[in-house]
Amino acid sequence: MPKLKTHKGAAARLYVTGSGRLMRRRRMSSHLRRKKPNKVTRKYAGKVPVDPTDVKRLTRLLPYR
């Protein structure tokens, strides 16, 4: 069986926790941040779990996570 390749775009964007959950960053966090209220910019600080409907599709992109 040949080795599987990791999708580098997914590997750069997704973070796997110790328990195996997939985490992601929020969208629109880096562009035009000065205009956004402080409440919104604080929201971008943490990571968010990936939606359960997308987990199966995204775990195929990260075979050796």
PDB file as gemmi writes it, atoms N, CA and C in Angstrom:
CRYST1    1.000    1.000    1.000  90.00  90.00  90.00 P 1                      
ATOM      1  N   MET A   1       0.844  -1.182   0.000  1.00  0.00           N  
ATOM      2  CA  MET A   1       0.000   0.000   0.000  1.00  0.00           C  
ATOM      3  C   MET A   1       0.892   1.249   0.000  1.00  0.00           C  
ATOM      4  N   PRO A   2       0.697   2.160  -0.937  1.00  0.00           N  
ATOM      5  CA  PRO A   2       1.526   3.368  -0.940  1.00  0.00           C  
ATOM      6  C   PRO A   2       1.131   4.323   0.173  1.00  0.00           C  
ATOM      7  N   LYS A   3       2.063   5.195   0.498  1.00  0.00           N  
ATOM      8  CA  LYS A   3       1.790   6.200   1.526  1.00  0.00           C  
ATOM      9  C   LYS A   3       0.799   7.228   0.997  1.00  0.00           C  
ATOM     10  N   LEU A   4      -0.013   7.773   1.880  1.00  0.00           N  
ATOM     11  CA  LEU A   4      -0.985   8.797   1.510  1.00  0.00           C  
ATOM     12  C   LEU A   4      -0.362  10.170   1.705  1.00  0.00           C  
ATOM     13  N   LYS A   5      -0.738  11.092   0.844  1.00  0.00           N  
ATOM     14  CA  LYS A   5      -0.209  12.449   0.954  1.00  0.00           C  
ATOM     15  C   LYS A   5      -1.156  13.325   1.763  1.00  0.00           C  
ATOM     16  N   THR A   6      -0.581  14.144   2.613  1.00  0.00           N  
ATOM     17  CA  THR A   6      -1.351  15.116   3.386  1.00  0.00           C  
ATOM     18  C   THR A   6      -1.667  16.313   2.503  1.00  0.00           C  
ATOM     19  N   HIS A   7      -2.896  16.785   2.566  1.00  0.00           N  
ATOM     20  CA  HIS A   7      -3.276  17.993   1.844  1.00  0.00           C  
ATOM     21  C   HIS A   7      -2.728  19.183   2.617  1.00  0.00           C  
ATOM     22  N   LYS A   8      -1.737  19.865   2.037  1.00  0.00           N  
ATOM     23  CA  LYS A   8      -1.020  20.907   2.772  1.00  0.00           C  
ATOM     24  C   LYS A   8      -1.880  22.121   3.072  1.00  0.00           C  
ATOM     25  N   GLY A   9      -2.848  22.418   2.216  1.00  0.00           N  
ATOM     26  CA  GLY A   9      -3.748  23.532   2.497  1.00  0.00           C  
ATOM     27  C   GLY A   9      -4.615  23.261   3.709  1.00  0.00           C  
ATOM     28  N   ALA A  10      -5.082  22.025   3.822  1.00  0.00           N  
ATOM     29  CA  ALA A  10      -5.879  21.653   4.988  1.00  0.00           C  
ATOM     30  C   ALA A  10      -5.009  21.577   6.234  1.00  0.00           C  
ATOM     31  N   ALA A  11      -3.779  21.109   6.090  1.00  0.00           N  
ATOM     32  CA  ALA A  11      -2.894  20.995   7.240  1.00  0.00           C  
ATOM     33  C   ALA A  11      -2.533  22.365   7.796  1.00  0.00           C  
ATOM     34  N   ALA A  12      -2.463  23.379   6.940  1.00  0.00           N  
ATOM     35  CA  ALA A  12      -2.130  24.721   7.392  1.00  0.00           C  
ATOM     36  C   ALA A  12      -3.322  25.395   8.071  1.00  0.00           C  
ATOM     37  N   ARG A  13      -4.533  24.996   7.711  1.00  0.00           N  
ATOM     38  CA  ARG A  13      -5.724  25.678   8.209  1.00  0.00           C  
ATOM     39  C   ARG A  13      -6.399  24.985   9.380  1.00  0.00           C  
ATOM     40  N   LEU A  14      -6.142  23.697   9.554  1.00  0.00           N  
ATOM     41  CA  LEU A  14      -6.834  22.934  10.587  1.00  0.00           C  
ATOM     42  C   LEU A  14      -5.877  22.537  11.691  1.00  0.00           C  
ATOM     43  N   TYR A  15      -6.404  22.435  12.894  1.00  0.00           N  
ATOM     44  CA  TYR A  15      -5.629  22.083  14.070  1.00  0.00           C  
ATOM     45  C   TYR A  15      -6.346  20.915  14.735  1.00  0.00           C  
ATOM     46  N   VAL A  16      -5.594  19.897  15.117  1.00  0.00           N  
ATOM     47  CA  VAL A  16      -6.178  18.725  15.748  1.00  0.00           C  
ATOM     48  C   VAL A  16      -5.842  18.756  17.236  1.00  0.00           C  
ATOM     49  N   THR A  17      -6.854  18.637  18.084  1.00  0.00           N  
ATOM     50  CA  THR A  17      -6.641  18.670  19.519  1.00  0.00           C  
ATOM     51  C   THR A  17      -6.116  17.320  20.000  1.00  0.00           C  
ATOM     52  N   GLY A  18      -5.785  17.253  21.264  1.00  0.00           N  
ATOM     53  CA  GLY A  18      -5.294  16.007  21.832  1.00  0.00           C  
ATOM     54  C   GLY A  18      -6.341  14.914  21.832  1.00  0.00           C  
ATOM     55  N   SER A  19      -7.613  15.293  21.934  1.00  0.00           N  
ATOM     56  CA  SER A  19      -8.683  14.298  21.911  1.00  0.00           C  
ATOM     57  C   SER A  19      -9.114  13.946  20.493  1.00  0.00           C  
ATOM     58  N   GLY A  20      -8.537  14.596  19.480  1.00  0.00           N  
ATOM     59  CA  GLY A  20      -8.832  14.246  18.093  1.00  0.00           C  
ATOM     60  C   GLY A  20      -9.856  15.125  17.410  1.00  0.00           C  
ATOM     61  N   ARG A  21     -10.314  16.192  18.071  1.00  0.00           N  
ATOM     62  CA  ARG A  21     -11.284  17.078  17.420  1.00  0.00           C  
ATOM     63  C   ARG A  21     -10.575  18.011  16.459  1.00  0.00           C  
ATOM     64  N   LEU A  22     -11.237  18.324  15.347  1.00  0.00           N  
ATOM     65  CA  LEU A  22     -10.697  19.267  14.367  1.00  0.00           C  
ATOM     66  C   LEU A  22     -11.133  20.673  14.743  1.00  0.00           C  
ATOM     67  N   MET A  23     -10.172  21.599  14.755  1.00  0.00           N  
ATOM     68  CA  MET A  23     -10.458  22.986  15.068  1.00  0.00           C  
ATOM     69  C   MET A  23     -10.030  23.845  13.880  1.00  0.00           C  
ATOM     70  N   ARG A  24     -10.680  24.999  13.733  1.00  0.00           N  
ATOM     71  CA  ARG A  24     -10.376  25.911  12.633  1.00  0.00           C  
ATOM     72  C   ARG A  24     -10.403  27.339  13.140  1.00  0.00           C  
ATOM     73  N   ARG A  25      -9.890  28.255  12.317  1.00  0.00           N  
ATOM     74  CA  ARG A  25      -9.991  29.678  12.618  1.00  0.00           C  
ATOM     75  C   ARG A  25     -11.269  30.226  12.008  1.00  0.00           C  
ATOM     76  N   ARG A  26     -11.708  31.371  12.498  1.00  0.00           N  
ATOM     77  CA  ARG A  26     -12.890  32.004  11.935  1.00  0.00           C  
ATOM     78  C   ARG A  26     -12.536  32.748  10.655  1.00  0.00           C  
ATOM     79  N   ARG A  27     -13.537  32.946   9.813  1.00  0.00           N  
ATOM     80  CA  ARG A  27     -13.303  33.644   8.549  1.00  0.00           C  
ATOM     81  C   ARG A  27     -13.292  35.150   8.772  1.00  0.00           C  
ATOM     82  N   MET A  28     -12.763  35.880   7.811  1.00  0.00           N  
ATOM     83  CA  MET A  28     -12.745  37.348   7.787  1.00  0.00           C  
ATOM     84  C   MET A  28     -12.014  37.937   8.983  1.00  0.00           C  
ATOM     85  N   SER A  29     -10.989  37.262   9.477  1.00  0.00           N  
ATOM     86  CA  SER A  29     -10.342  37.732  10.697  1.00  0.00           C  
ATOM     87  C   SER A  29      -9.161  38.652  10.439  1.00  0.00           C  
ATOM     88  N   SER A  30      -8.625  38.685   9.237  1.00  0.00           N  
ATOM     89  CA  SER A  30      -7.385  39.413   9.039  1.00  0.00           C  
ATOM     90  C   SER A  30      -7.532  40.664   8.173  1.00  0.00           C  
ATOM     91  N   HIS A  31      -8.642  40.813   7.469  1.00  0.00           N  
ATOM     92  CA  HIS A  31      -8.765  41.895   6.501  1.00  0.00           C  
ATOM     93  C   HIS A  31      -9.658  43.002   7.058  1.00  0.00           C  
ATOM     94  N   LEU A  32      -9.196  44.260   6.964  1.00  0.00           N  
ATOM     95  CA  LEU A  32      -9.966  45.435   7.385  1.00  0.00           C  
ATOM     96  C   LEU A  32     -10.403  45.338   8.850  1.00  0.00           C  
ATOM     97  N   ARG A  33      -9.444  45.022   9.696  1.00  0.00           N  
ATOM     98  CA  ARG A  33      -9.792  44.802  11.093  1.00  0.00           C  
ATOM     99  C   ARG A  33     -10.059  46.099  11.849  1.00  0.00           C  
ATOM    100  N   ARG A  34      -9.505  47.224  11.391  1.00  0.00           N  
ATOM    101  CA  ARG A  34      -9.694  48.483  12.115  1.00  0.00           C  
ATOM    102  C   ARG A  34     -11.144  48.920  12.129  1.00  0.00           C  
ATOM    103  N   LYS A  35     -11.894  48.612  11.091  1.00  0.00           N  
ATOM    104  CA  LYS A  35     -13.286  49.031  11.010  1.00  0.00           C  
ATOM    105  C   LYS A  35     -14.191  48.227  11.929  1.00  0.00           C  
ATOM    106  N   LYS A  36     -13.765  47.040  12.297  1.00  0.00           N  
ATOM    107  CA  LYS A  36     -14.643  46.151  13.034  1.00  0.00           C  
ATOM    108  C   LYS A  36     -14.665  46.505  14.518  1.00  0.00           C  
ATOM    109  N   PRO A  37     -15.777  46.297  15.172  1.00  0.00           N  
ATOM    110  CA  PRO A  37     -15.849  46.605  16.601  1.00  0.00           C  
ATOM    111  C   PRO A  37     -14.992  45.648  17.425  1.00  0.00           C  
ATOM    112  N   ASN A  38     -14.643  46.092  18.630  1.00  0.00           N  
ATOM    113  CA  ASN A  38     -13.789  45.283  19.488  1.00  0.00           C  
ATOM    114  C   ASN A  38     -14.440  43.953  19.838  1.00  0.00           C  
ATOM    115  N   LYS A  39     -15.731  43.930  19.922  1.00  0.00           N  
ATOM    116  CA  LYS A  39     -16.445  42.688  20.223  1.00  0.00           C  
ATOM    117  C   LYS A  39     -16.189  41.645  19.128  1.00  0.00           C  
ATOM    118  N   VAL A  40     -16.134  42.098  17.888  1.00  0.00           N  
ATOM    119  CA  VAL A  40     -15.917  41.188  16.767  1.00  0.00           C  
ATOM    120  C   VAL A  40     -14.465  40.723  16.734  1.00  0.00           C  
ATOM    121  N   THR A  41     -13.528  41.626  16.971  1.00  0.00           N  
ATOM    122  CA  THR A  41     -12.123  41.232  16.904  1.00  0.00           C  
ATOM    123  C   THR A  41     -11.750  40.289  18.042  1.00  0.00           C  
ATOM    124  N   ARG A  42     -12.390  40.400  19.188  1.00  0.00           N  
ATOM    125  CA  ARG A  42     -12.158  39.441  20.278  1.00  0.00           C  
ATOM    126  C   ARG A  42     -12.674  38.060  19.900  1.00  0.00           C  
ATOM    127  N   LYS A  43     -13.707  38.029  19.109  1.00  0.00           N  
ATOM    128  CA  LYS A  43     -14.290  36.749  18.687  1.00  0.00           C  
ATOM    129  C   LYS A  43     -13.313  35.947  17.830  1.00  0.00           C  
ATOM    130  N   TYR A  44     -12.421  36.641  17.117  1.00  0.00           N  
ATOM    131  CA  TYR A  44     -11.479  35.967  16.219  1.00  0.00           C  
ATOM    132  C   TYR A  44     -10.305  35.341  16.955  1.00  0.00           C  
ATOM    133  N   ALA A  45     -10.163  35.591  18.258  1.00  0.00           N  
ATOM    134  CA  ALA A  45      -8.964  35.165  18.964  1.00  0.00           C  
ATOM    135  C   ALA A  45      -8.863  33.646  19.078  1.00  0.00           C  
ATOM    136  N   GLY A  46      -9.965  32.977  19.379  1.00  0.00           N  
ATOM    137  CA  GLY A  46      -9.906  31.542  19.627  1.00  0.00           C  
ATOM    138  C   GLY A  46     -10.194  30.715  18.400  1.00  0.00           C  
ATOM    139  N   LYS A  47     -10.013  29.429  18.541  1.00  0.00           N  
ATOM    140  CA  LYS A  47     -10.338  28.500  17.467  1.00  0.00           C  
ATOM    141  C   LYS A  47     -11.736  27.930  17.702  1.00  0.00           C  
ATOM    142  N   VAL A  48     -12.360  27.462  16.633  1.00  0.00           N  
ATOM    143  CA  VAL A  48     -13.734  26.985  16.651  1.00  0.00           C  
ATOM    144  C   VAL A  48     -13.741  25.542  16.147  1.00  0.00           C  
ATOM    145  N   PRO A  49     -14.561  24.657  16.705  1.00  0.00           N  
ATOM    146  CA  PRO A  49     -14.608  23.297  16.174  1.00  0.00           C  
ATOM    147  C   PRO A  49     -15.219  23.264  14.774  1.00  0.00           C  
ATOM    148  N   VAL A  50     -14.733  22.340  13.975  1.00  0.00           N  
ATOM    149  CA  VAL A  50     -15.254  22.154  12.621  1.00  0.00           C  
ATOM    150  C   VAL A  50     -16.653  21.555  12.723  1.00  0.00           C  
ATOM    151  N   ASP A  51     -17.522  21.938  11.806  1.00  0.00           N  
ATOM    152  CA  ASP A  51     -18.886  21.434  11.796  1.00  0.00           C  
ATOM    153  C   ASP A  51     -18.887  19.913  11.625  1.00  0.00           C  
ATOM    154  N   PRO A  52     -19.746  19.206  12.339  1.00  0.00           N  
ATOM    155  CA  PRO A  52     -19.740  17.739  12.255  1.00  0.00           C  
ATOM    156  C   PRO A  52     -20.001  17.188  10.859  1.00  0.00           C  
ATOM    157  N   THR A  53     -20.704  17.938  10.011  1.00  0.00           N  
ATOM    158  CA  THR A  53     -20.954  17.451   8.659  1.00  0.00           C  
ATOM    159  C   THR A  53     -19.704  17.481   7.795  1.00  0.00           C  
ATOM    160  N   ASP A  54     -18.698  18.267   8.169  1.00  0.00           N  
ATOM    161  CA  ASP A  54     -17.477  18.376   7.384  1.00  0.00           C  
ATOM    162  C   ASP A  54     -16.327  17.535   7.913  1.00  0.00           C  
ATOM    163  N   VAL A  55     -16.486  16.932   9.084  1.00  0.00           N  
ATOM    164  CA  VAL A  55     -15.357  16.250   9.718  1.00  0.00           C  
ATOM    165  C   VAL A  55     -14.881  15.077   8.882  1.00  0.00           C  
ATOM    166  N   LYS A  56     -15.780  14.280   8.360  1.00  0.00           N  
ATOM    167  CA  LYS A  56     -15.388  13.101   7.588  1.00  0.00           C  
ATOM    168  C   LYS A  56     -14.619  13.498   6.335  1.00  0.00           C  
ATOM    169  N   ARG A  57     -15.085  14.530   5.667  1.00  0.00           N  
ATOM    170  CA  ARG A  57     -14.426  14.988   4.437  1.00  0.00           C  
ATOM    171  C   ARG A  57     -13.038  15.545   4.730  1.00  0.00           C  
ATOM    172  N   LEU A  58     -12.901  16.263   5.833  1.00  0.00           N  
ATOM    173  CA  LEU A  58     -11.626  16.886   6.141  1.00  0.00           C  
ATOM    174  C   LEU A  58     -10.622  15.907   6.737  1.00  0.00           C  
ATOM    175  N   THR A  59     -11.082  14.862   7.400  1.00  0.00           N  
ATOM    176  CA  THR A  59     -10.134  13.889   7.935  1.00  0.00           C  
ATOM    177  C   THR A  59      -9.485  13.077   6.825  1.00  0.00           C  
ATOM    178  N   ARG A  60     -10.131  12.973   5.681  1.00  0.00           N  
ATOM    179  CA  ARG A  60      -9.489  12.302   4.546  1.00  0.00           C  
ATOM    180  C   ARG A  60      -8.303  13.104   4.018  1.00  0.00           C  
ATOM    181  N   LEU A  61      -8.361  14.420   4.187  1.00  0.00           N  
ATOM    182  CA  LEU A  61      -7.261  15.249   3.714  1.00  0.00           C  
ATOM    183  C   LEU A  61      -6.057  15.195   4.652  1.00  0.00           C  
ATOM    184  N   LEU A  62      -6.285  14.762   5.898  1.00  0.00           N  
ATOM    185  CA  LEU A  62      -5.221  14.703   6.902  1.00  0.00           C  
ATOM    186  C   LEU A  62      -5.086  13.259   7.386  1.00  0.00           C  
ATOM    187  N   PRO A  63      -4.475  12.377   6.605  1.00  0.00           N  
ATOM    188  CA  PRO A  63      -4.466  10.975   6.987  1.00  0.00           C  
ATOM    189  C   PRO A  63      -3.583  10.667   8.196  1.00  0.00           C  
ATOM    190  N   TYR A  64      -2.520  11.432   8.433  1.00  0.00           N  
ATOM    191  CA  TYR A  64      -1.591  11.137   9.531  1.00  0.00           C  
ATOM    192  C   TYR A  64      -1.617  12.232  10.583  1.00  0.00           C  
ATOM    193  N   ARG A  65      -2.804  12.668  10.957  1.00  0.00           N  
ATOM    194  CA  ARG A  65      -2.897  13.794  11.880  1.00  0.00           C  
ATOM    195  C   ARG A  65      -2.550  13.429  13.269  1.00  0.00           C  
TER     196      ARG A  65                                                      
END                                                                             
